[in-house]
Amino acid sequence: MAQPHIITGLDIGSSSIRAVVLQSSSDGSWQIIGASEQPAEGMAKGMVTNIEDLVSSISQCLEQSERMTGLPVERAVVGISGTHIKTLASTGVVAVAKADKEITDEDVDRAIEAAQAVATPANYEILHVIPKDFTIDGQAGVKDPVGMNGIRLEVATQIIMGLSSQVKNLTKCVYRTGVDIDDLVFGILAAAESTLVKKQKELGVALVSLGAQTTSLIVYEEGDVLHTAVLPIGSNHITADLAICLRIAMETAETLKLEVAQADADKVNKRDEVDLAKFSVNEQERTMIPLKQVAEIVQARCEEIFSLIDKELKKINRSGLLPSGVVLTGGGAKLPGLLELGKAKLKLPVFAGLPLGLENNAIDKVNDPAYATAVGLAIWGTQGARATGSGKGRLNLPSFSSVDQVVDKMKGWFKSLLP
């Protein structure tokens, strides 16, 4: 019997590290067999700040999923995010090679390579080259040119780049845990794999991932990536605001946010109060605070996040103009009242984004916006180097196993020389 195929998605966030393990079944479908979560140490705003701490956090998360599945994690699809990630639009033009002028996969690859030859900033590395559409002899809007005839092939692409030092630091941390990297994927692209359906991407949709210290945004239209951005603000800022305004400890503020906070202050009764002593060991005296005050602090920060998102949409003239609206995912999306506030501020339909497409799933905790990226990374892995070409321009990541293969070959060679 063939060995079942295992794929792991590893989402390394600023506050939590999550791993999701998929296993192939005999009918070709995929099932989640393991999911683990560990607090992240050594990360801030998507940047590595301490290699030793991060390596130990990743190791603990992977060990937890290994205990759950009973299988070793040898390779993973790893997510990268952070404010250092930039996107750039670029075009590539080539002449069709074959004498009968029929466009082949090779021509498409050459066009995408030509688009990659843009002057990327010195210290940046290309993570993805995503073809948007092709133009054949001036006829624009072609989605798949293979098999068509033409003389001149042009491709419009979105290039996603990351700061070389951050890419190297992150990959180094993963390698130090003894795991090979199958692919390095921009986190919000992976989240789109697990939360959006094709129809939403066709009509026009924005996916917003509310993390702890950053908020990522990706906009799709006509099935293509139109815009991406990473904002340096996240749900930890809400906790910090509560701590400062109410003069309480960060731990108390975090529990308060998770258990009683509401993003829409209008929904809260003026007379409702909450006792801080319930949320903290340190608060000696009983301190009653109005829930309305908590909601107002939270709402102010959430409104700021939505105004920054709207600012990004205005850059591409899509403010209030996305038929499929906005899908909110990530851990911060679970805040009560956030969807209503988003609808009012963005003047668009706003939905919660849960990982889709993995039914008959035995592990309940994955059905959570916080796991959208980790599930998306694992799904990305199931599709291999993707047919969309977004796998092209992938980093040439070294692999531990390739070194082992060379060593094995040399051993075999030496053995063959022995009498």
C-alpha positions as CSV (number, residue, x, y, z in Angstrom):
1,M,0.0,0.0,0.0
2,A,1.3,3.5,-0.9
3,Q,2.5,5.7,1.9
4,P,-0.1,8.4,2.6
5,H,1.2,11.8,1.7
6,I,1.7,14.3,4.5
7,I,1.8,18.1,4.2
8,T,2.4,20.6,7.0
9,G,1.5,24.3,6.9
10,L,3.5,26.4,9.4
11,D,2.2,29.9,10.2
12,I,4.8,31.9,12.1
13,G,2.9,35.0,13.5
14,S,4.0,37.7,15.9
15,S,2.1,36.3,18.9
16,S,1.4,32.6,18.0
17,I,2.9,29.9,15.8
18,R,0.3,27.5,14.3
19,A,0.9,24.2,12.4
20,V,-1.7,22.2,10.5
21,V,-1.0,18.7,9.1
22,L,-2.9,17.3,6.2
23,Q,-2.9,13.7,5.1
24,S,-4.0,12.4,1.7
25,S,-6.6,9.7,1.6
26,S,-7.0,7.0,-1.0
27,D,-9.7,9.0,-3.0
28,G,-7.3,11.9,-3.4
29,S,-8.9,14.2,-0.9
30,W,-7.1,15.7,2.1
31,Q,-7.9,15.6,5.7
32,I,-6.6,17.5,8.7
33,I,-4.9,15.0,11.1
34,G,-3.2,17.5,13.4
35,A,-3.2,21.1,14.5
36,S,-1.1,22.8,17.1
37,E,-0.6,26.3,18.5
38,Q,2.2,27.7,20.6
39,P,2.9,31.3,21.8
40,A,5.6,32.9,19.6
41,E,8.8,34.3,21.2
42,G,11.4,36.2,19.2
43,M,9.0,37.7,16.7
44,A,7.6,41.3,16.4
45,K,5.5,42.8,13.6
46,G,6.4,39.8,11.4
47,M,10.1,40.3,11.9
48,V,12.5,37.9,13.6
49,T,13.9,39.6,16.7
50,N,15.6,36.7,18.5
51,I,16.6,33.5,16.6
52,E,17.1,31.3,19.7
53,D,13.7,32.1,21.1
54,L,12.0,31.6,17.8
55,V,13.7,28.3,17.1
56,S,12.5,27.0,20.5
57,S,8.9,28.2,19.9
58,I,8.8,26.6,16.4
59,S,10.2,23.3,17.8
60,Q,7.6,23.2,20.6
61,C,4.8,23.8,18.1
62,L,6.1,21.1,15.8
63,E,6.6,18.6,18.7
64,Q,3.0,19.2,19.7
65,S,1.7,18.4,16.3
66,E,4.0,15.3,16.1
67,R,2.6,14.0,19.3
68,M,-0.9,14.6,18.0
69,T,-0.4,12.8,14.7
70,G,2.3,10.3,15.7
71,L,4.2,11.3,12.5
72,P,7.4,13.2,12.2
73,V,7.3,16.7,10.5
74,E,10.1,16.6,8.0
75,R,9.0,19.4,5.6
76,A,6.6,22.3,5.8
77,V,5.1,25.1,3.7
78,V,6.1,28.2,5.7
79,G,4.2,31.6,5.8
80,I,6.0,34.9,5.8
81,S,4.5,38.3,6.5
82,G,5.5,41.6,8.0
83,T,5.6,45.3,7.0
84,H,8.8,44.7,5.0
85,I,6.9,42.9,2.2
86,K,6.4,45.0,-1.0
87,T,4.5,44.5,-4.2
88,L,5.3,45.7,-7.6
89,A,3.5,45.5,-10.9
90,S,5.7,44.4,-13.8
91,T,5.3,43.3,-17.4
92,G,7.3,40.9,-19.5
93,V,7.3,40.6,-23.3
94,V,8.7,37.8,-25.5
95,A,8.5,36.7,-29.1
96,V,6.7,33.3,-29.6
97,A,9.4,30.7,-30.4
98,K,7.7,28.0,-32.5
99,A,7.7,28.4,-36.3
100,D,3.9,27.8,-36.5
101,K,3.5,30.6,-33.8
102,E,1.5,28.4,-31.4
103,I,2.1,29.5,-27.8
104,T,3.6,26.8,-25.5
105,D,4.2,26.6,-21.8
106,E,7.8,27.5,-22.4
107,D,6.8,30.8,-24.0
108,V,4.7,31.6,-20.9
109,D,7.6,30.7,-18.6
110,R,9.9,33.0,-20.6
111,A,7.4,35.9,-20.5
112,I,7.1,35.5,-16.7
113,E,10.9,35.3,-16.4
114,A,11.1,38.5,-18.4
115,A,8.7,40.2,-16.0
116,Q,10.9,39.1,-13.2
117,A,13.9,41.0,-14.6
118,V,12.6,44.3,-13.2
119,A,15.0,46.2,-11.1
120,T,14.2,44.8,-7.6
121,P,15.6,46.8,-4.8
122,A,19.1,45.6,-3.8
123,N,18.3,43.9,-0.5
124,Y,15.0,42.3,-1.6
125,E,14.2,38.8,-2.8
126,I,11.3,37.8,-5.0
127,L,8.8,35.6,-3.2
128,H,6.1,35.3,-5.8
129,V,5.5,36.3,-9.4
130,I,1.7,36.2,-10.0
131,P,0.6,36.5,-13.6
132,K,-2.5,38.7,-13.9
133,D,-3.3,38.5,-17.6
134,F,-1.7,38.0,-21.0
135,T,-1.7,40.1,-24.1
136,I,-1.3,38.4,-27.5
137,D,-0.4,40.7,-30.4
138,G,-2.2,43.6,-28.7
139,Q,-5.3,41.6,-27.7
140,A,-5.5,42.0,-23.9
141,G,-7.3,40.1,-21.2
142,V,-6.2,36.5,-22.1
143,K,-6.2,34.3,-19.1
144,D,-4.4,31.2,-20.5
145,P,-2.6,31.7,-23.7
146,V,-1.2,28.1,-24.2
147,G,-2.4,26.7,-27.5
148,M,-3.3,30.1,-29.0
149,N,-1.5,31.6,-31.9
150,G,0.4,34.9,-32.0
151,I,3.8,36.5,-32.6
152,R,4.2,38.7,-29.5
153,L,3.3,37.5,-26.0
154,E,3.1,40.0,-23.1
155,V,2.3,39.2,-19.4
156,A,1.2,41.6,-16.6
157,T,2.3,40.3,-13.2
158,Q,2.3,41.3,-9.6
159,I,5.7,40.7,-8.0
160,I,5.7,40.1,-4.2
161,M,9.1,40.7,-2.5
162,G,10.5,40.4,1.0
163,L,13.5,41.9,2.6
164,S,16.4,39.4,2.0
165,S,17.7,39.6,5.6
166,Q,14.2,38.8,7.0
167,V,13.7,35.9,4.5
168,K,17.1,34.4,5.5
169,N,16.4,34.9,9.3
170,L,13.0,33.2,9.1
171,T,14.3,30.3,6.9
172,K,17.3,29.9,9.2
173,C,15.0,29.5,12.2
174,V,12.9,26.8,10.5
175,Y,16.0,24.9,9.3
176,R,17.5,25.0,12.8
177,T,14.5,22.9,13.9
178,G,15.5,20.2,11.4
179,V,12.6,20.8,9.0
180,D,12.9,21.3,5.2
181,I,11.0,24.2,3.6
182,D,8.8,23.2,0.6
183,D,7.8,26.7,-0.2
184,L,7.8,30.2,1.4
185,V,4.5,31.8,0.9
186,F,3.2,35.3,1.7
187,G,0.8,34.6,4.5
188,I,-2.3,36.5,3.2
189,L,-2.0,34.7,-0.2
190,A,-2.2,31.4,1.7
191,A,-5.2,32.7,3.8
192,A,-7.0,33.5,0.6
193,E,-6.5,29.8,-0.5
194,S,-8.5,28.6,2.6
195,T,-11.1,31.4,3.0
196,L,-12.1,32.7,-0.4
197,V,-14.0,30.9,-3.2
198,K,-13.4,31.5,-7.0
199,K,-16.6,33.5,-7.4
200,Q,-15.6,36.0,-4.8
201,K,-12.2,36.5,-6.4
202,E,-13.9,37.0,-9.8
203,L,-16.4,39.6,-8.6
204,G,-14.0,41.6,-6.4
205,V,-13.2,41.0,-2.8
206,A,-10.8,42.2,-0.1
207,L,-9.4,39.7,2.5
208,V,-8.2,41.3,5.7
209,S,-6.2,39.2,8.2
210,L,-6.2,40.8,11.6
211,G,-3.1,39.6,13.4
212,A,-1.6,40.5,16.8
213,Q,0.8,43.2,15.5
214,T,0.1,43.5,11.8
215,T,-3.0,43.6,9.6
216,S,-2.6,42.1,6.1
217,L,-4.8,43.0,3.2
218,I,-5.2,41.4,-0.3
219,V,-7.6,42.6,-3.0
220,Y,-8.8,40.3,-5.8
221,E,-10.7,41.3,-8.9
222,E,-11.5,39.1,-12.0
223,G,-9.6,36.3,-10.3
224,D,-6.4,38.3,-10.1
225,V,-4.5,39.9,-7.2
226,L,-5.0,43.6,-7.6
227,H,-3.3,44.9,-4.4
228,T,-1.6,43.7,-1.2
229,A,-0.5,45.6,1.9
230,V,0.7,44.9,5.4
231,L,-0.3,47.6,8.0
232,P,1.8,47.9,11.2
233,I,-1.2,47.7,13.5
234,G,-3.1,44.8,15.0
235,S,-5.2,43.5,17.9
236,N,-2.4,43.9,20.4
237,H,-2.8,47.6,20.0
238,I,-6.4,47.2,21.3
239,T,-5.0,45.5,24.4
240,A,-2.4,48.2,24.9
241,D,-5.1,50.9,24.6
242,L,-7.2,49.2,27.3
243,A,-4.2,48.9,29.6
244,I,-3.3,52.6,29.2
245,C,-6.8,54.0,29.4
246,L,-8.0,51.8,32.3
247,R,-4.6,51.8,34.1
248,I,-4.5,48.0,34.3
249,A,-1.9,45.3,33.6
250,M,-1.5,44.1,30.0
251,E,-2.5,40.5,31.1
252,T,-5.7,41.9,32.6
253,A,-6.4,44.0,29.5
254,E,-5.9,40.9,27.2
255,T,-8.4,38.8,29.3
256,L,-10.8,41.8,29.3
257,K,-10.6,42.1,25.5
258,L,-11.1,38.4,24.9
259,E,-14.0,37.9,27.4
260,V,-16.1,41.1,27.5
261,A,-14.9,43.6,24.9
262,Q,-17.3,44.6,22.1
263,A,-16.3,46.6,19.0
264,D,-19.6,48.4,18.7
265,A,-20.2,50.7,21.7
266,D,-23.8,51.5,20.6
267,K,-24.7,47.9,21.4
268,V,-23.6,48.2,25.1
269,N,-26.0,49.4,27.8
270,K,-24.7,52.4,29.8
271,R,-25.5,50.8,33.1
272,D,-23.6,47.5,32.5
273,E,-20.5,47.2,34.6
274,V,-17.7,44.6,34.9
275,D,-15.6,43.8,37.9
276,L,-11.8,43.9,37.1
277,A,-11.1,41.6,40.1
278,K,-12.5,38.7,38.0
279,F,-9.8,39.1,35.4
280,S,-6.8,39.7,37.5
281,V,-4.9,38.3,40.4
282,N,-3.2,41.6,41.2
283,E,-6.3,43.8,41.4
284,Q,-6.8,43.7,45.2
285,E,-9.7,46.1,45.6
286,R,-12.9,45.5,43.7
287,T,-12.9,47.9,40.8
288,M,-16.1,48.2,38.8
289,I,-15.8,49.8,35.3
290,P,-18.5,50.5,32.8
291,L,-18.6,48.1,29.9
292,K,-19.5,51.1,27.7
293,Q,-16.1,52.6,28.4
294,V,-14.3,49.4,27.5
295,A,-16.3,49.2,24.2
296,E,-15.5,52.9,23.3
297,I,-11.8,52.3,23.7
298,V,-11.9,49.2,21.6
299,Q,-14.2,50.8,19.0
300,A,-11.8,53.8,18.5
301,R,-8.9,51.5,17.7
302,C,-11.0,49.3,15.4
303,E,-12.2,52.3,13.5
304,E,-8.6,53.4,13.0
305,I,-7.8,49.9,11.5
306,F,-10.8,50.2,9.2
307,S,-9.8,53.7,8.1
308,L,-6.3,52.4,7.2
309,I,-7.9,49.6,5.2
310,D,-10.2,52.1,3.4
311,K,-7.1,54.2,2.6
312,E,-5.5,51.2,0.9
313,L,-8.7,50.6,-1.1
314,K,-8.8,54.3,-2.1
315,K,-5.2,53.9,-3.6
316,I,-6.7,51.4,-6.1
317,N,-10.1,53.2,-6.5
318,R,-12.0,50.4,-4.9
319,S,-13.3,52.1,-1.7
320,G,-16.9,51.0,-1.3
321,L,-16.7,49.3,-4.7
322,L,-16.1,45.6,-4.1
323,P,-19.2,43.5,-4.8
324,S,-18.1,40.5,-2.7
325,G,-17.2,42.9,0.1
326,V,-14.6,42.3,2.8
327,V,-13.7,39.0,4.4
328,L,-12.2,39.3,7.9
329,T,-9.9,36.6,9.2
330,G,-7.1,36.1,11.7
331,G,-7.3,36.0,15.5
332,G,-8.5,39.6,15.8
333,A,-11.6,38.9,13.6
334,K,-13.3,37.1,16.5
335,L,-14.0,40.4,18.4
336,P,-17.8,40.7,18.9
337,G,-19.4,43.6,16.9
338,L,-16.4,43.9,14.5
339,L,-18.4,42.9,11.4
340,E,-21.1,45.5,12.0
341,L,-18.6,48.2,12.7
342,G,-16.7,47.2,9.5
343,K,-19.9,47.4,7.4
344,A,-20.6,50.9,8.7
345,K,-17.0,52.2,8.2
346,L,-16.1,50.6,4.9
347,K,-19.7,50.8,3.4
348,L,-19.3,47.3,2.1
349,P,-20.6,43.8,3.1
350,V,-18.3,42.3,5.7
351,F,-18.1,38.6,6.5
352,A,-16.1,36.4,8.9
353,G,-13.5,34.2,7.0
354,L,-13.3,30.6,8.2
355,P,-11.2,27.9,6.6
356,L,-13.3,26.2,3.9
357,G,-13.1,23.1,1.8
358,L,-12.0,20.7,4.5
359,E,-15.2,19.0,5.5
360,N,-15.4,15.8,7.5
361,N,-12.7,17.3,9.6
362,A,-12.2,15.7,13.0
363,I,-10.3,18.6,14.5
364,D,-12.7,21.3,15.7
365,K,-10.2,23.9,16.7
366,V,-9.2,24.5,13.1
367,N,-12.6,25.9,12.4
368,D,-11.4,29.3,13.5
369,P,-10.3,32.5,11.7
370,A,-7.0,32.3,13.6
371,Y,-6.1,29.1,11.7
372,A,-7.0,30.4,8.2
373,T,-3.4,31.1,7.2
374,A,-2.0,27.8,8.6
375,V,-4.7,25.8,6.8
376,G,-4.1,27.9,3.6
377,L,-0.4,27.1,3.7
378,A,-1.1,23.4,3.9
379,I,-3.6,23.6,1.0
380,W,-1.0,25.6,-1.0
381,G,1.3,22.6,-0.4
382,T,-1.2,20.2,-1.8
383,Q,-1.2,22.0,-5.1
384,G,2.6,21.7,-5.5
385,A,4.4,24.4,-7.5
386,R,1.2,26.0,-8.5
387,A,-0.1,26.0,-12.1
388,T,-0.8,29.7,-11.8
389,G,2.9,30.4,-12.0
390,S,2.9,31.9,-8.5
391,G,5.3,29.1,-7.7
392,K,7.7,30.4,-10.3
393,G,10.2,32.9,-9.1
394,R,10.3,30.9,-5.9
395,L,13.3,31.2,-3.8
396,N,16.0,28.6,-4.3
397,L,15.9,27.4,-0.8
398,P,18.6,24.9,0.2
399,S,17.3,21.6,1.5
400,F,18.8,19.3,4.1
401,S,17.5,16.3,2.3
402,S,19.4,17.2,-0.9
403,V,22.7,17.2,1.0
404,D,21.8,13.8,2.4
405,Q,21.1,12.5,-1.1
406,V,24.5,13.6,-2.3
407,V,26.2,11.9,0.7
408,D,24.2,8.7,0.0
409,K,25.2,8.8,-3.7
410,M,28.9,9.2,-2.8
411,K,28.7,6.3,-0.3
412,G,27.1,4.1,-3.1
413,W,29.9,5.2,-5.5
414,F,32.6,4.3,-3.0
415,K,31.0,0.9,-2.3
416,S,30.9,0.2,-6.1
417,L,34.7,0.7,-6.2
418,L,35.3,-1.9,-3.5
419,P,36.0,-5.4,-4.8
